[in-house]
């Protein structure tokens, strides 16, 4: 639909750097970040309305185009810590 090459993006960034003040660039960055966050929130609301209230907050698309729950590092840290503790206990028991 929109075919924009990396070269065109690079030229647009250079033009923005030349014509915008540093304060404007910071404001544009903040706006882009808020826009991205609002899109993410809308996506999560749609997923929650389709799947239900207990839907995980992160999803990825698999190769078949199906939504799969994804885990953050905060979700995995307790599991890793428990495995490390059990491994240390097994090593102590062997000695």
C-alpha positions in Angstrom: 0.0 0.0 0.0 2.6 2.6 1.1 6.0 1.6 -0.1 8.5 3.7 1.8 12.1 2.8 1.6 14.8 3.2 4.3 16.4 5.9 2.1 13.2 8.0 2.1 12.8 7.6 5.9 16.5 8.6 6.3 15.9 11.7 4.2 12.8 12.6 6.2 14.7 12.3 9.4 17.5 14.5 8.2 14.9 17.1 7.0 13.2 17.0 10.4 16.6 17.5 12.1 17.3 20.5 10.0 14.0 22.2 10.2 12.8 21.4 13.7 14.1 22.8 17.0 15.3 20.4 19.7 12.2 21.1 21.8 10.0 20.3 18.8 11.8 17.0 18.3 11.3 16.0 21.9 7.6 16.9 21.7 7.2 14.9 18.5 8.9 11.9 20.2 6.6 12.2 23.2 3.6 12.4 20.9 4.7 9.3 18.9 5.2 7.4 22.2 1.7 8.4 23.5 0.2 7.4 20.1 2.0 4.0 20.2 0.8 3.4 23.8 -2.8 4.4 22.9 -2.7 1.9 19.9 -1.4 -0.8 22.2 -4.2 -0.1 24.8 -6.8 -0.2 22.1 -5.4 -3.6 20.8 -5.5 -5.0 24.4 -9.1 -3.8 24.9 -10.1 -5.5 21.7 -8.4 -8.7 22.6 -9.9 -8.6 26.1 -13.4 -8.0 24.7 -13.0 -11.0 22.2 -11.3 -13.4 24.6 -12.5 -12.4 28.0 -11.5 -10.6 31.1 -8.7 -13.0 32.1 -6.8 -12.5 28.9 -3.0 -12.1 29.1 -1.8 -8.7 28.3 0.8 -9.7 25.7 0.3 -11.7 22.5 2.2 -12.6 19.5 1.2 -14.0 16.1 2.4 -17.5 15.3 3.3 -18.6 11.8 -0.3 -19.6 11.1 -1.6 -16.2 12.1 -3.1 -17.3 15.4 -2.7 -15.2 18.5 -0.6 -16.9 21.2 0.0 -15.6 24.7 3.5 -14.2 25.3 5.4 -13.9 28.5 7.5 -11.0 29.8 10.7 -11.5 31.7 8.8 -10.6 34.9 6.5 -13.6 34.4 9.5 -15.9 33.9 11.9 -14.7 36.7 10.1 -16.6 39.5 10.2 -19.8 37.5 13.9 -19.4 36.8 14.6 -18.6 40.5 12.8 -21.7 41.6 14.7 -23.9 39.1 18.0 -22.4 40.3 17.1 -23.1 43.9 16.2 -26.7 43.2 19.4 -27.2 41.1 21.5 -25.9 44.0 19.7 -28.3 46.4 20.4 -31.3 44.2 24.1 -30.4 43.9 24.4 -30.1 47.7 22.7 -33.4 48.2 25.2 -35.1 45.8 28.2 -33.9 47.8 
